[in-house]
Amino acid sequence: MSEKAITLNKEVPVVGKYDVVVCGGGPAGFIAAIASSREGAKTAIVEQYGFLGGMATAGLVNPLSVFTYNNEKVIGGIPWEFIERLQGMGGALVEKPLGNVAFEPELYKLCCQRMMIEAGVDMYMHSYISGCVCNGTSVSHIVIENKNGSEALESNIFIDCTGDADLAAMAGVPMQHDQDNPLQPLSTYFVLGGVDTESTIIKEAMHHNKQGVNCHCMPVREKLLALRESLGIPEFGGPWFCTTLQPGVVTVNMTRTSGNACDNRDFTRAESELREDVFKMAQILKENFEEFKDSYVTHVAVHAGIRETRRIKGVYTITGEEYLNAFRYQDTVSRGAHPIDIHVARGATQNVTFLKTPAFVPYRALIAENYPNLIVAGRSISADKTAFASLRVQASCMGMGQAAGVAAAICATVKCNVQGVNIDVLTEKLRLLGAAI
């Protein structure tokens, strides 16, 4: 940290006034914005990239999991509408019976954009949140940075879908204390072309359709572990391969390193390391596996995949015991069915616990005490490390985003704070949308 500091005083124009502003356009955020706008709230979304989708499109995290479990719909409503529309565009493959969804990233971006525009959401793309203005603990404005300079957006309700609880942290919301424990590792996905996707090994590995099974590619994993010392193979996980719906093309999830994505310098170091490892791993696959002998890197994720950073200390914190036992809360607004999936930053191990029954998410885990107009959705949820290790995945984040968007619109309409939302009204609206709660 610099020993010197400078003071800046400048006027920032307020360029929009809204009922609801969503911060972050990832899986939770774009669903939250659509839900809010469809419920009649004047809604805006702020996104740092020029496209929506977050970890799916910037991070290439494929597949989207888990939408069904025990032959039961777990995440429905607007998230499932999105999947059906993407499928209709030729951009999604629903892997039955588990309901993992493989996707084509460019069509995912286009489908998000179309649904956002149809819903009438104002989009502030290529914009980064740099601060907020608070009246006590109530957020009145956020400050964003883009090519227009510094701008401010005013809103009655804000939804933090940044993944890293950026707005919540700026507003002073308390965070979970266990974030000081080792964070789950970062991974940079990449895409390989020229793969023999008709081979038995790859065809088996790139379809994630078996409930209760870790879908990593065991034949490749076992050989990599055997060759690790002789070839100087970097830290890796899996590997997990997934189809992009194109012949000869797979996404690859195998790189990993420790790092804190909320620390600019550490995240820069980690992403640089991961980018080197992408090309090391691609070459190792090419030289040592018949299925990859003609393969080549077509794309590297523009943003490392983040498993864990900040989580708020909410009105209620979901515990691993409750999650594993599918405890149903009176204010349930969403669900989760992904395994408890805890990766280690150093070494190739992963701790996985499969659920017997889909779990539940209470509305109280999306809000903090004494913050009357702030809701979070996605990775910022109030959960302990065990429950969070399942809830962090994209289908779960979409379900939370839908609940947050509807709740925000209700609060803006009836002019109540987020702690005072009528749970019966909220859950009824979610059921009417098709949420499986």
C-alpha positions as CSV (number, residue, x, y, z in Angstrom):
1,M,0.0,0.0,0.0
2,S,1.3,3.5,-0.8
3,E,2.4,5.7,2.1
4,K,0.7,8.6,0.4
5,A,-2.9,9.3,-0.4
6,I,-4.6,11.9,-2.5
7,T,-8.1,13.5,-2.0
8,L,-10.4,13.8,-5.0
9,N,-13.4,16.1,-4.9
10,K,-15.6,15.9,-8.0
11,E,-19.2,16.2,-9.0
12,V,-20.7,13.0,-10.4
13,P,-23.8,13.3,-12.6
14,V,-26.8,11.1,-11.7
15,V,-27.6,9.6,-15.0
16,G,-30.5,7.4,-14.0
17,K,-33.1,6.9,-11.2
18,Y,-34.7,3.5,-10.8
19,D,-36.8,1.3,-8.6
20,V,-34.3,-1.5,-8.7
21,V,-30.6,-1.5,-9.8
22,V,-28.9,-4.9,-10.2
23,C,-25.1,-4.9,-9.8
24,G,-23.5,-7.7,-11.9
25,G,-24.8,-9.4,-15.0
26,G,-23.8,-13.0,-14.3
27,P,-26.2,-16.0,-13.7
28,A,-27.8,-14.4,-10.6
29,G,-27.8,-10.8,-12.0
30,F,-29.4,-11.1,-15.4
31,I,-32.2,-13.3,-14.0
32,A,-32.7,-10.9,-11.2
33,A,-33.0,-7.9,-13.6
34,I,-35.5,-9.7,-15.8
35,A,-37.6,-10.8,-12.8
36,S,-37.6,-7.3,-11.4
37,S,-38.6,-5.6,-14.6
38,R,-41.3,-8.1,-15.4
39,E,-42.8,-7.4,-12.0
40,G,-43.2,-3.8,-13.1
41,A,-40.2,-2.2,-11.5
42,K,-38.1,0.3,-13.5
43,T,-34.9,-1.7,-13.5
44,A,-31.2,-1.2,-14.5
45,I,-28.3,-3.6,-14.6
46,V,-24.6,-2.7,-14.3
47,E,-22.0,-5.1,-15.9
48,Q,-18.2,-4.8,-16.2
49,Y,-18.1,-6.6,-19.6
50,G,-19.9,-5.8,-22.8
51,F,-21.9,-9.0,-22.5
52,L,-23.9,-10.8,-19.9
53,G,-23.5,-14.3,-18.4
54,G,-20.6,-13.9,-16.0
55,M,-18.9,-17.1,-15.2
56,A,-20.8,-18.9,-18.0
57,T,-19.5,-16.5,-20.8
58,A,-16.5,-14.7,-19.3
59,G,-15.4,-17.7,-17.4
60,L,-16.6,-20.4,-19.9
61,V,-17.8,-22.5,-16.9
62,N,-19.6,-25.4,-18.5
63,P,-22.1,-27.1,-17.8
64,L,-24.7,-25.2,-15.9
65,S,-25.7,-27.4,-13.0
66,V,-28.1,-28.6,-11.5
67,F,-31.7,-28.0,-12.6
68,T,-33.3,-31.4,-11.8
69,Y,-32.6,-34.0,-9.2
70,N,-34.4,-37.3,-8.4
71,N,-36.4,-36.6,-11.5
72,E,-37.7,-33.4,-9.8
73,K,-37.4,-29.9,-11.1
74,V,-35.2,-27.9,-8.7
75,I,-34.7,-24.6,-10.5
76,G,-37.7,-23.4,-12.5
77,G,-39.4,-20.2,-13.7
78,I,-37.3,-17.6,-15.6
79,P,-34.0,-19.6,-15.3
80,W,-35.7,-22.6,-17.0
81,E,-37.3,-20.3,-19.5
82,F,-33.8,-19.1,-20.4
83,I,-32.6,-22.7,-20.8
84,E,-35.5,-23.5,-23.1
85,R,-35.0,-20.4,-25.2
86,L,-31.3,-21.1,-25.5
87,Q,-32.0,-24.7,-26.4
88,G,-34.4,-23.4,-29.1
89,M,-31.6,-21.3,-30.5
90,G,-29.4,-24.4,-30.8
91,G,-27.2,-23.2,-27.9
92,A,-28.1,-25.7,-25.1
93,L,-28.1,-29.4,-24.5
94,V,-30.1,-30.5,-21.4
95,E,-28.5,-33.7,-20.1
96,K,-31.3,-35.8,-18.7
97,P,-32.1,-37.0,-16.1
98,L,-29.8,-34.8,-14.0
99,G,-30.5,-31.5,-15.7
100,N,-27.0,-30.3,-16.2
101,V,-27.0,-28.0,-19.3
102,A,-24.1,-27.9,-21.7
103,F,-24.1,-24.6,-23.8
104,E,-22.5,-22.7,-26.5
105,P,-21.1,-19.4,-25.0
106,E,-21.8,-17.0,-27.8
107,L,-25.5,-18.0,-28.1
108,Y,-25.8,-17.8,-24.3
109,K,-24.7,-14.1,-24.6
110,L,-27.2,-13.4,-27.3
111,C,-30.1,-15.1,-25.5
112,C,-29.3,-13.1,-22.3
113,Q,-29.2,-9.9,-24.3
114,R,-32.5,-10.6,-26.1
115,M,-34.4,-11.4,-22.8
116,M,-33.0,-8.3,-21.1
117,I,-34.0,-6.0,-23.9
118,E,-37.5,-7.6,-24.2
119,A,-37.9,-7.1,-20.4
120,G,-37.1,-3.4,-20.8
121,V,-34.1,-3.4,-18.5
122,D,-31.7,-0.4,-18.9
123,M,-28.2,-1.9,-19.4
124,Y,-25.0,-0.1,-18.3
125,M,-22.4,-2.3,-19.9
126,H,-18.6,-1.8,-19.8
127,S,-19.2,-0.2,-16.4
128,Y,-17.5,-0.9,-13.1
129,I,-18.8,-0.1,-9.7
130,S,-16.3,2.1,-7.8
131,G,-18.3,3.2,-4.8
132,C,-21.7,4.0,-3.3
133,V,-23.4,6.8,-1.3
134,C,-25.2,5.8,1.8
135,N,-27.6,7.5,4.2
136,G,-26.8,5.6,7.3
137,T,-27.0,2.0,6.1
138,S,-29.3,2.7,3.3
139,V,-27.7,2.9,-0.2
140,S,-29.0,5.9,-2.2
141,H,-26.6,5.8,-5.2
142,I,-23.9,3.7,-6.7
143,V,-21.0,5.2,-8.6
144,I,-19.9,3.6,-11.8
145,E,-16.9,4.1,-14.1
146,N,-17.0,3.8,-17.9
147,K,-16.0,5.7,-21.0
148,N,-18.4,8.5,-20.1
149,G,-16.4,9.0,-16.9
150,S,-17.8,8.7,-13.4
151,E,-21.6,8.4,-13.3
152,A,-24.1,7.7,-10.5
153,L,-27.3,5.7,-10.5
154,E,-30.0,6.3,-7.9
155,S,-32.4,3.6,-6.8
156,N,-34.9,2.5,-4.2
157,I,-33.5,-1.0,-4.0
158,F,-30.2,-2.5,-4.9
159,I,-29.3,-6.1,-5.7
160,D,-25.7,-7.2,-5.3
161,C,-25.0,-9.9,-7.8
162,T,-21.3,-9.2,-8.2
163,G,-20.4,-12.6,-6.9
164,D,-17.8,-11.0,-4.6
165,A,-20.3,-8.9,-2.6
166,D,-18.6,-5.8,-3.9
167,L,-21.5,-3.4,-3.2
168,A,-22.3,-5.0,0.1
169,A,-18.7,-4.6,1.2
170,M,-18.7,-0.9,0.1
171,A,-21.8,-0.3,2.1
172,G,-20.3,-1.9,5.2
173,V,-22.3,-5.1,5.4
174,P,-20.6,-7.6,7.8
175,M,-19.1,-10.6,6.1
176,Q,-18.7,-14.3,7.2
177,H,-15.7,-14.7,9.4
178,D,-14.6,-18.0,7.9
179,Q,-13.5,-16.2,4.7
180,D,-10.1,-16.0,6.3
181,N,-9.8,-19.8,6.0
182,P,-8.2,-21.1,2.8
183,L,-10.3,-20.1,-0.1
184,Q,-11.3,-22.7,-2.8
185,P,-8.9,-22.4,-5.7
186,L,-9.3,-20.3,-8.9
187,S,-9.5,-22.1,-12.3
188,T,-9.2,-20.8,-15.8
189,Y,-11.3,-22.7,-18.3
190,F,-10.2,-23.1,-21.9
191,V,-11.6,-24.5,-25.1
192,L,-9.9,-27.1,-27.3
193,G,-10.7,-27.8,-30.9
194,G,-9.5,-30.8,-32.9
195,V,-10.5,-33.2,-30.2
196,D,-11.7,-36.7,-31.0
197,T,-15.1,-36.2,-29.5
198,E,-16.3,-39.5,-31.1
199,S,-13.8,-41.5,-29.0
200,T,-15.3,-43.5,-26.1
201,I,-13.3,-41.7,-23.4
202,I,-14.2,-38.2,-24.5
203,K,-17.8,-39.0,-25.4
204,E,-18.3,-40.5,-22.0
205,A,-16.6,-37.6,-20.2
206,M,-18.1,-34.6,-22.0
207,H,-21.7,-35.5,-21.1
208,H,-22.6,-34.8,-17.4
209,N,-25.7,-36.8,-17.0
210,K,-25.2,-39.2,-14.2
211,Q,-26.6,-38.4,-10.8
212,G,-24.4,-39.2,-7.8
213,V,-21.2,-39.5,-10.0
214,N,-18.3,-37.1,-10.2
215,C,-18.0,-36.5,-14.0
216,H,-14.3,-36.0,-14.1
217,C,-12.5,-38.1,-16.8
218,M,-10.8,-40.9,-14.8
219,P,-8.7,-42.4,-17.5
220,V,-7.0,-39.0,-18.2
221,R,-6.8,-38.2,-14.5
222,E,-5.0,-41.4,-13.6
223,K,-2.5,-41.1,-16.4
224,L,-1.8,-37.4,-15.5
225,L,-1.2,-38.4,-11.9
226,A,1.2,-41.1,-12.9
227,L,3.1,-38.7,-15.2
228,R,2.9,-35.7,-12.9
229,E,6.5,-35.8,-11.5
230,S,8.2,-36.8,-14.7
231,L,6.5,-34.2,-16.8
232,G,6.4,-31.5,-14.2
233,I,2.6,-31.2,-14.5
234,P,1.2,-28.1,-12.6
235,E,-1.5,-28.2,-10.0
236,F,-4.7,-29.6,-11.6
237,G,-8.1,-30.8,-10.8
238,G,-10.4,-33.2,-12.6
239,P,-10.1,-32.9,-15.5
240,W,-13.7,-32.2,-16.5
241,F,-14.5,-32.0,-20.2
242,C,-17.8,-30.7,-21.5
243,T,-19.4,-30.4,-25.0
244,T,-20.0,-27.0,-26.5
245,L,-22.5,-28.7,-29.0
246,Q,-19.8,-28.4,-31.7
247,P,-18.1,-31.5,-33.1
248,G,-14.4,-31.8,-32.1
249,V,-14.7,-29.0,-29.5
250,V,-14.7,-29.3,-25.6
251,T,-14.3,-27.0,-22.7
252,V,-11.6,-28.0,-20.2
253,N,-11.7,-27.5,-16.5
254,M,-8.4,-28.6,-14.9
255,T,-6.2,-25.6,-14.0
256,R,-6.1,-24.4,-10.5
257,T,-4.2,-22.2,-8.1
258,S,-4.7,-20.5,-4.8
259,G,-5.6,-16.8,-4.9
260,N,-7.9,-14.1,-3.6
261,A,-10.0,-12.6,-6.4
262,C,-10.9,-9.7,-4.1
263,D,-7.3,-8.6,-4.0
264,N,-6.2,-7.0,-7.3
265,R,-2.6,-7.8,-7.1
266,D,-3.1,-11.4,-6.0
267,F,-5.8,-12.0,-8.6
268,T,-3.5,-10.6,-11.3
269,R,-0.7,-13.0,-10.2
270,A,-3.1,-15.9,-10.1
271,E,-4.6,-15.3,-13.5
272,S,-1.2,-14.9,-15.1
273,E,-0.1,-18.2,-13.6
274,L,-3.3,-19.9,-14.8
275,R,-2.9,-18.6,-18.3
276,E,0.6,-20.2,-18.5
277,D,-0.9,-23.4,-17.1
278,V,-3.6,-23.5,-19.8
279,F,-1.0,-23.9,-22.5
280,K,1.1,-26.3,-20.5
281,M,-1.9,-28.5,-19.9
282,A,-3.0,-28.3,-23.5
283,Q,0.4,-29.4,-24.7
284,I,0.5,-32.2,-22.2
285,L,-2.9,-33.5,-23.4
286,K,-1.8,-33.2,-27.0
287,E,1.4,-35.1,-26.5
288,N,0.2,-37.9,-24.2
289,F,-3.4,-38.8,-25.2
290,E,-4.5,-40.1,-28.6
291,E,-7.8,-38.3,-28.3
292,F,-6.0,-35.0,-28.2
293,K,-3.2,-35.5,-30.7
294,D,-4.7,-33.0,-33.2
295,S,-6.1,-30.6,-30.5
296,Y,-5.4,-26.9,-30.2
297,V,-6.4,-24.0,-28.0
298,T,-9.3,-22.0,-29.5
299,H,-10.2,-19.8,-26.6
300,V,-9.1,-19.0,-23.0
301,A,-11.6,-17.6,-20.5
302,V,-11.3,-13.8,-20.2
303,H,-11.9,-14.2,-16.5
304,A,-10.7,-16.9,-14.1
305,G,-13.4,-19.0,-12.6
306,I,-14.0,-18.0,-9.0
307,R,-15.3,-20.5,-6.5
308,E,-15.2,-18.4,-3.4
309,T,-14.6,-14.9,-2.1
310,R,-16.8,-12.8,0.2
311,R,-20.1,-13.9,1.7
312,I,-22.4,-11.6,3.7
313,K,-23.4,-12.3,7.3
314,G,-27.1,-12.3,6.7
315,V,-30.2,-12.2,8.8
316,Y,-29.8,-16.0,8.6
317,T,-26.9,-18.2,7.7
318,I,-27.5,-21.5,6.0
319,T,-25.6,-24.3,7.7
320,G,-24.2,-27.4,6.1
321,E,-26.2,-29.6,8.4
322,E,-29.5,-27.9,7.4
323,Y,-28.5,-28.1,3.7
324,L,-27.6,-31.8,3.7
325,N,-30.8,-32.6,5.6
326,A,-32.9,-30.5,3.2
327,F,-34.4,-28.4,6.0
328,R,-37.3,-26.5,4.7
329,Y,-37.6,-22.9,5.8
330,Q,-40.8,-21.0,6.2
331,D,-39.3,-18.3,3.9
332,T,-37.9,-20.7,1.3
333,V,-37.4,-18.9,-2.1
334,S,-35.1,-21.2,-4.0
335,R,-33.3,-24.5,-3.9
336,G,-30.0,-26.3,-4.6
337,A,-29.0,-29.8,-5.7
338,H,-25.4,-29.6,-6.6
339,P,-23.0,-31.8,-4.5
340,I,-21.2,-30.2,-1.6
341,D,-18.1,-29.6,-3.7
342,I,-14.9,-28.4,-1.9
343,H,-11.7,-28.1,-4.0
344,V,-8.3,-27.7,-2.4
345,A,-5.9,-25.1,-3.8
346,R,-2.8,-27.2,-3.5
347,G,-3.0,-30.8,-4.7
348,A,-5.4,-32.6,-7.0
349,T,-8.0,-33.6,-4.4
350,Q,-11.6,-32.7,-4.1
351,N,-14.1,-33.4,-1.4
352,V,-17.6,-34.3,-2.8
353,T,-20.7,-35.1,-0.8
354,F,-23.8,-35.9,-2.9
355,L,-27.3,-34.8,-1.6
356,K,-30.0,-37.2,-1.0
357,T,-32.7,-34.6,-1.4
358,P,-32.6,-31.1,-3.0
359,A,-31.9,-28.4,-0.4
360,F,-33.7,-25.1,0.4
361,V,-32.7,-21.5,0.5
362,P,-34.4,-19.0,2.8
363,Y,-35.0,-15.4,1.8
364,R,-33.3,-14.3,5.1
365,A,-30.0,-15.5,3.7
366,L,-30.2,-12.9,0.9
367,I,-30.5,-9.9,3.3
368,A,-28.5,-8.4,6.1
369,E,-29.7,-6.8,9.3
370,N,-30.0,-3.1,9.3
371,Y,-29.5,-2.7,5.5
372,P,-33.0,-1.7,4.4
373,N,-32.6,-1.6,0.7
374,L,-29.9,-4.1,-0.2
375,I,-30.4,-7.7,-1.3
376,V,-27.7,-10.1,-2.5
377,A,-28.0,-13.1,-4.8
378,G,-25.5,-15.7,-6.0
379,R,-22.1,-16.3,-4.5
380,S,-22.5,-13.5,-1.9
381,I,-25.2,-15.5,-0.1
382,S,-25.1,-15.9,3.7
383,A,-24.1,-19.6,4.1
384,D,-21.4,-21.4,5.9
385,K,-18.5,-23.0,3.8
386,T,-20.2,-26.3,3.6
387,A,-23.6,-25.2,2.3
388,F,-21.9,-22.6,0.1
389,A,-19.8,-25.3,-1.6
390,S,-23.0,-26.4,-3.3
391,L,-24.9,-23.1,-3.6
392,R,-22.1,-21.4,-5.6
393,V,-23.0,-23.1,-8.9
394,Q,-24.9,-21.4,-11.7
395,A,-28.4,-22.9,-11.6
396,S,-28.6,-22.2,-7.8
397,C,-27.4,-18.6,-8.5
398,M,-30.1,-18.2,-11.1
399,G,-32.8,-19.4,-8.6
400,M,-31.5,-16.9,-6.0
401,G,-31.5,-14.1,-8.6
402,Q,-35.1,-14.8,-9.5
403,A,-36.1,-14.6,-5.8
404,A,-34.1,-11.4,-5.3
405,G,-35.5,-9.7,-8.4
406,V,-39.1,-10.4,-7.4
407,A,-38.5,-9.4,-3.8
408,A,-36.9,-6.1,-4.9
409,A,-39.8,-5.3,-7.2
410,I,-42.3,-5.9,-4.3
411,C,-40.3,-3.7,-2.0
412,A,-40.1,-0.9,-4.5
413,T,-43.8,-1.1,-5.3
414,V,-45.2,-1.2,-1.7
415,K,-42.3,1.0,-0.4
416,C,-41.2,-1.4,2.3
417,N,-37.6,-2.3,3.3
418,V,-36.2,-5.6,2.3
419,Q,-36.6,-7.0,5.8
420,G,-40.3,-6.2,5.7
421,V,-41.3,-7.9,2.5
422,N,-44.4,-10.1,2.7
423,I,-43.1,-13.6,2.4
424,D,-46.5,-15.1,1.4
425,V,-46.7,-12.6,-1.4
426,L,-43.2,-13.2,-2.5
427,T,-43.5,-17.0,-2.5
428,E,-46.8,-16.9,-4.3
429,K,-45.3,-14.8,-7.0
430,L,-42.4,-17.1,-7.3
431,R,-44.7,-20.2,-7.6
432,L,-46.6,-18.4,-10.3
433,L,-43.4,-17.9,-12.3
434,G,-42.7,-21.6,-11.9
435,A,-40.1,-21.7,-9.1
436,A,-39.9,-25.1,-7.6
437,I,-40.1,-24.0,-3.9
